[in-house]
Amino acid sequence: MMGVPTHSSRQFRFAVLGIIFLTVAIRLPSLLHPQPIDSEAMYSVVANEIVNGGRPYIDAIERKPPLLFWTYAAIFKVAGEFNWKALHIVALVWTLGAMAGLYVIGSELFDRNTGLIAALFYGVFQHWLTWKNLSFDGEMLMNLPIIWAWAIALRRSSSPLRPELFPAGALLGAAFLLKQPAAIAAVPVGVYLLLPSYRASRSLTRTNVIVQATMLTGGFFAALGLVTIVLSQQGILRDAFYWTIADHDVPHVFWQKGILITLAFLGACLPLVIGALMASRDQSKIWTERTAERTALFGLLVASAIGAAAGARFYPHYYVQLIPPLALLAAPYYARLWSRTTQPPHWLLRPAVTYAWLALTVIAFSIEDWSGLAPQRVPSEAGRYLFTHSKPADRIFVWGQSSEIYLDAERRPACRYITTFPLTGKVFGGSIPGFDTRSRILPGAWRNLERDFARHPPTYIVDVQADPKTAEYPVTDFPILAKLLKERYQLVARTSEGLIYRMH
């Protein structure tokens, strides 16, 4: 006979449902959005090539690791190409999965309330500042396996061997195969296992912790090894290594942008920052019996900050990787504050004020999301034209960084360069006055373009660099393409995105 639910258990269930409904409401702009969001377009073009029998890094080039493209391809394989609703539903489920992992960590280290607060913080702050952070981006993707790897590593275990650390390492490897900066998140886990405070808290020997660290490392490299075998069998291992690792130099550090975005992040996520600082104070005694775990989580925060800054471009979505460690560090302080176990040192941290602060944060972020996505609901004019005037088997080529046109047109690319940075040497992160990026053009890129065009000539070419006032890379600066357009194509349409040419 089942027992009657207690008042506390009912409250807990209501809290869980409330957080889930709040997360759905927060992500509702993306769930109702009928188009890809920001970088989802690039990933989807590659994924659709995979669905159609192509290979990443050969038939469609983007610089993310293979597991990201395979994840997208799996979604489109099941739900159908161009199914944005399915993609955004998966993004919601992915977010809830990350929140569940944070709940597990918080409740393991402290109690259920702390776990719920950590999950709440992630749901509220993950899409900070801009609607673009609703995208099913690499940072969101990598956060899920990272969080669950940490959930495994931080759990209490009586086993001196801890074989579960092998799948934890595999999850960290999977995170790296989703987005490169995730690799650094494995470092503080390994350090955690070797801390004297960790060894003392679990009555372990040096041999035990070395075995455990080896188990974690083995899982990480097992995941990498498995994917390496798959890439080798597909004949793209060398290309995958180049585009995911080698082609990531830092030609310029955008310091001014970095300072502004960092200040914006600290302001938008100030409740998390304050909570993490308050919880870390010695007099708070929150982490007194968990010094190894506190050290590990601060290590993850530092590693995540390094990961966010490593590309020197400081895009807002890079900072999403900071949310999990901040949420876990801040949650125990707010759990004490909201349960009246501790007194706020300042009126700004009174429970009523913090509740209002969080509510206003949700409202402000939601206004930004709805207003930012509203103009993006209609497919591009160029895409609509091509969808109407071309045949499904026609190939197209877009000169510029507008990969969404392939998706709006529902046509496959005629060239592997779905965005043209290898052909122009474009530096990501912003313009650099006085710097000629043509010195960075990928050797052999234009020969590859000619080979690709010979295999499947583009019926249409879209030039989104046609406006002389704004064009970074006008076609006239690139003789091969300029000659091709002059000799074999004619102008058929002018759209808001640029000019459309059709083969004679």
N, C-alpha and C positions, 0 to 999 in steps of 0.2 A: 504494500500500500504506500503510495507516494505521500510525503509529508506536505503540509501546507507551507507555501513560501513565506518566509519571514519578511518583516518590513524592510530590513536592510537588503535582502536579496531582491525584493521588488524594486527598491530604489536603484540598485545596481543595474538591473535590466533596463529600467527607464533611462538611466544615464547612458548606457550603451546604445540604445535605440536613438536617443537624442543626438549623440555624437555622429551616428551613422546618417541620420536625416540631415543634420547640419552639413556634413561633408557632401551629401548629394546636392543640397541647396547651393553650397559654395561652387560646386562644379557644374551646376545646371547650365551656365552659359556655354560651356563646352559640349555638354550633352545635347543641347538643342542647336548647336552650330552645324550647318550643312556643308562645311568646307574643312580642309586640313588647316591646322593652326600652326603658323610659323614654320619651324623646321620639320614638322610632320610631312610637308610636301616633298622635301629632298629624300627623306627616308622611304616615303611611299613610292616614289619613282623607282628607286633601287629594288624595293620589295616586289613591285609589280613585274619588274624584269625577271626576278627570281621565279615568280609564279608562272611566267611565260617561258620558262626554260633557260633563262640567262644566268649569268654568274656575276656576283658582286666583284668590284675592282677590275673587271674585264669588260663587261657589257654595260655597266653603269657605275660610275665612280663617285664615291663619297668617302669621307675620311674617318668614319666611325668603325668600330670593331664589328666582326661578322654576326655576333649573336643579336645585336640590335636589328640588323636587316632580316635575320631569320625569324625573329619574333614578329616583326611587321608582316613578313611574308606568310607566316602561319595564320595570322589573323585574316589576311585577305584571301588565303587559300580556303579557309572555312567560311568566312562571311561574304566573300566576293570582293573583287577589286573596286576601289572607289567607295567603299562602305565606311563612311566617316562616322556614322552613328556607332557601328560596332567598335571602331578604333577608340572612340571616346568612352564607350562603356568599359572596355578593357582598361583604359587609363583610370577610370573610377575604381574598378576592382583592384587594380594595382596599388592605388593610393590606400584603399582600405586594408589591403594586405600589409603594407608598410606600417600603417597605424596599429594593426593587430600585433605586429612584431614589437613595436615600441611598448604596447601594453604588456606584453609578456616580459620584457626586460624590466619595466618599472615595477610590476607586481612581484617579480622575482627578487629584485634588490630591496624593495620596500613593501608596498602593499597594493591592493587593487586600485585604490583611489589615485595613487601616484601613477600607475600604469595608464589609467583613463586620462589623466591630465596630460601625460606625455603624448598620447594618441591625439587628444584634442588639439594640442599645440601644433602638431604636424599638419593636421587637417586645415587649421586656420592659416598658418604661415607658409606652407609649402608653395603657394602661388603668389608670393609676395610681390608687391610693386606693380607688376605689369601683366596684362592678359596673356602675353606670350608664355608665361610660366604655367599656363594651363595645358601647354603642349605636352604630348607624350614623348618627352625629350629624354636624352641620355641620362641626365641627372636623376630624373624621376625613376627611370628604369633601373639604374644601378643601386638606388637607395634600398629597394626591396631586398635583394640578396644580401647587401651589406648589413642591414638591420637584423635579418634572421640569422646571419652568421654570428653576429654579436650576441643575439639571444641565446644561441647554443653555447658560445664561449663563456658567457657570464653566469650561466645557470649553475646552481649547486649540484655537485656530483661527488659521490663517495668513491668512484673508481679512480685508481691512480693512473690508469692508462687513458681514460676518456676517449674511446673510439669515435664518439660523436663529433670530435674535432675534425675528423677527416671530411665529412660532408660540410662542416662549417668552412673549411679551407676551399672545398669545391665551390661553395656559394660565393666566396670572395673571388675565386677565379672567374666565375660566371659574371660577377659584377664588373670585373676588368674587361671581359669580352663584350660587355654592353657599353661601357664608356671608360676610356683609358685612365682618368684620374682615380678610379676606384681602386687601383692596385695599391695606392698608398694607404688605404684604409686597412689593409692587411698588416701593416707594420705595427701599429699600436696593439693589435690583438696578440701578435707574437711577443712583443715586449711585455704585455700583461702576464702572459704565461710564465715569463722568466723573472718577474718581480719577486724579491724576497718576501714582501707582504702577502702576495698571492700564495706562495709556497707555505708560509706560516699559517695563513688562515685555513688552509685545507690539509695541514699536516702532511705535506709531501716532501719527498727527497729531491735532490738535484737531478737524479736519474729520471724520476717521474716527470718532472717538468720538461726535461729535454725530450723525452719520449712524446709528451703531449705536443710540444712545439713541432716536432718532426711529423706528427700525425696531421697537424694543421697545414704544414708546408706541403706534405704529400698530397693532400686533397686539392690544394691550390694548383699544383703543377699537374695533377691528374686531369683536372678540367682543361688546362691549357694544352696538355698533350693530346687529349681526345679531339679537341677542335683543330689542332695542328694536323692530325691524321686526316680529318675530313677535308680541310683546305688543301692538303697535299693530293688527296685523291681527286679533288676537283681541278687540280692543276693551277691553283691560284694562290699558293702559299707565299711565294715571293712577292706577288702584287699586294696581297693582304698585309704583309709585313711593311712594305713600303708605305702604303697609304694610311695605315693605322699608327705606325711608329716613326718611320724615317721622315715622312713629309710633314713634320711638325716643328720646324725651326721657329725661332722667335726673332724676326727681323727688326721689331720695334716694340718697345714697352710703352703702352698707353697709360702713363702715370696719372695724368690729369683725370682721365676717365675712371681709372681705378680708384682714385681718392673720392670722386663724386659718388660712384656706385657703392663703395664701401660705406660712406656716410649715410647714403640712402638706406642701405641694408640695416645699419645699426639703428637708424631712426624708425624704420618700419617694423623691425623685430625687437624693439627696445624691451618689451616685457620679458622676452626670452633672455636677453643679455643681462638684464637686472637680476632675474631669477637665478641664472647660472652663477653670477658673481656673489649673490647673497648666500646661496647654498654652499659655495666653496670656502666661505669664511670659517676660520677655525672655531670661532665662538658659537657658530650655529650648531655644531656637533652632529649635523645631519649625516655626514660621511665618516664619522669616527670609527665605526666598525667595518667600513668598506673603503679603506684607503687605496687598496689596489684597484678597485673598480673606478674610484674617482680619478686616479692617475690615468687609467686606461681611457676613460671618456674624455678627459682633457687632451690626452694624446690624439684621440680621434678628431677632436675639434681642431687642433693644430694641423693635423694631417689634411683635414678637409679644407682648411684655409689655404694650405700650400697647393692643394689640388685646384682650388678656385682661382688662384693667382698664377698657376703654372703657365697657362697659355698667354699671359700678359695682355689679354684682350678685355677681360673683366666684363663679360656679358652678364646681365642679371641672372640668367638661369644657371650660371656656374655656382652661384651662392646657395642654390637649393641643397647642395650636399652638406651645408653647415646646419641645416634645420634639425636633423636627427640628434646629433650630439648636444646641441643647445636645448632641445626639448627634454632630453633625458637629464641634463644637468639642472634645468630650471624646475622640472616637475616636482621633485621632493620638497622644495621650498614652498611652492604654491599649495601643495597638499597640506602642509602644516599651517600655512597662512589661512587658507579657506576653511580649515577645520577648527580654527581658533586655538590651535596648539601653541602657536607662537604669535607674538605681538608685532605688528608692523612698525619699523623704525621711523617711518615717514608717512604722512597722510596719503602720498601717492600710491602707497602699497596697501592701503586699507582694502578689504575684500570688495566692498561696493564700488570703489574706484577702479580696481582691476577688472571687475566684471564689466563695467561700462567701457573701459579701455578696450577690452577684447571685442565687445559688441561693436564699437565704433570701427575697430580694425576690420572686422568682417564686412561691415557696411561699406567702408571706403574701398576695400579690395574688390568687392562685388560691383560697385559702381564703375570702377576702372575696367573690370572684365566685361560687363555688359556693353559699356560705351565703346570699348576698344574693339570688340568683336563685331559690333553692329555693322560697321562699314565693310566688313570682310565677308558678308553672307552671300554676295553675288559673285559668281565666277568671273574671271577676267574677261574683258572684251575680246582680247586676242584668242583666248581659249574658246569662247563661244563661237567666234567666227570659224575657227578651225574645226570645231565639232560639227558645224553645219555644212561646211564646204568641202571637207575632206572625207575620204573613205576610211573605214576602220583599219584597213591594212596599210594605209599611208604612214610613212615615218615623217617626223618633223624635227627641226633643230632650232633651239632657242639660243641666240647670242646674248649672254648676260647671266645674271644670277637669279632668274625667274623660273625655277623648276616647276612652280605650281601651274604654269601654262600647259605642260604635258598632261597634267591631271585634269584640268578644266576641259582640254580638248579630247581627253581619253584616247590619246595616241602615243605610241611608243617612240622613244628618242632614236634619231638616226645616228647618233654618235655617243660614245661612252661618256663624254664630258657633259653630264646633265646640267652642270653649272660650269661656266667657262674659265674658272680661275687657273687651271693648268695651262690654258692657252694665252692668258694675259699676265700671269704672275701676280694677280691681285693679292693684297695683304688683308687678312681678315682683322676686324677690330676698328677700322676707320681709315680715312685717307691720311697719307703722310706727305705734307707739302714738299715739293721739290724732289720727291723720290720716284724714279722711273722704274716701275715694276716689271718692265719687259725683260730686265736682266734676270728675273726669277721665273721666266717661262720654262716649263718642264721640257727638258731635252727630248726631242722626238714626238712631242705632243701634236704638232701640226701634221706630221707624217701619219700618226694614228688617226687623226681626223679625216685625212684623205682616204685612208684605207677603209675606215668605217663608212664613209660616204660612197665608196666604190661597192661595198657589200650591200648596203641598203640606202640608196640615194634619198635625201629628204625631199618630199614632195613640196613641203613648205619650209621656209626659213623665217623666223621671227627675230627682228632686230630691236631689242629693248634698249639699245644704246644709241638711238637715232637722234635724240634731242641734243643739239650742239651746246646748249646751255648747261646740261647736267651730265652728259655722257663722260664717263671715265675712260672708256675704251671704244671710241668710234671705229666702225668697220674700216674706214679709210686708212687707219694705222696698221692694218693687218692685210697685206697684199693678197695672200692666198684666198681669203674669204671675199675680199673686195672684187677680185677678178672673177671668182665663181659667180657672185651675184650679178655682175655686169654681163657675163657671157651666157649664163644658163637660166637666169631667173628674171621675172618681171614683177614689178610692184603691183599688188592687187588690193591692198587695204591699208588704211591708216587707223590705228586704234589708240586708246589712251595709254596703252603700254608701249607701243612702238609700231614699226612698219612690218607688214607681212608680204613676203615674196613667194611667188609660185613658180615651180619649174616650167620651162617652156614646153 
